[in-house]
Amino acid sequence: MHPTTIAAETNSSTQGCLEFASLYQHPLLEEPLTSSACADDRRQYMMMTRKAQNLCLECPLMTQCLYDAVVNHDVAGFVAGTTPQQRKEMRAKLGITVAPEDFDTLAGVTARHRQVDHDEVVRLRHANPHESLETLAHRLGCSLSTVKRHLRKHRAEADKPAPKKPAKPALAEVLAVYRAMVAPSHQRRAA
Ligand code: SF4
């Protein structure tokens, strides 16, 4: 097997998670099994995991999907032949951390009495540099001292040297960890 691919050698050109969306989106696969889960749920979980894993192994996107799910995005559910717990263990082995996806923030959902968002204060300040801070506070529905506090924080952050981004692991490293920790035994033997 080529060291930078893990998809099984098949003629499959479809993504199992699209074709069998109800399997991947089943509540049992979406959420980790709890310790109080009954025997039936455990059995069903094992069957569904095995089926999803086989589909992922036949998927032409498996290699890139695995890399993204481990290194770039901490998404929920069964992805690229792995459970969220397995991806967490792989990240620990690789020495990386990935912040969980915040879909509320991505979708721009905010509560009615939400806290003033730091980035919003800075963005509005930059967009309206000639506006008084009082007007900015009025726009944001907060106090003048809150606006000042956020702008002070922004200035302090701007003065700090930019933190170095940790290097991402190479694809080959991720695949090696996958094979060692997650891959079914027949794939480990073939590696
Ligand atoms: S490898 Fe990724 S894209 Fe392919 S079936 Fe699995 S989850 Fe879907």
Residues whose N, C-alpha, C, O or C-beta is under 5 A from the ligand:
A	BS01	SF4	Q15 G16 C17 L55 C56 C59 L61 M62 C65 F78 V79 A80 G81
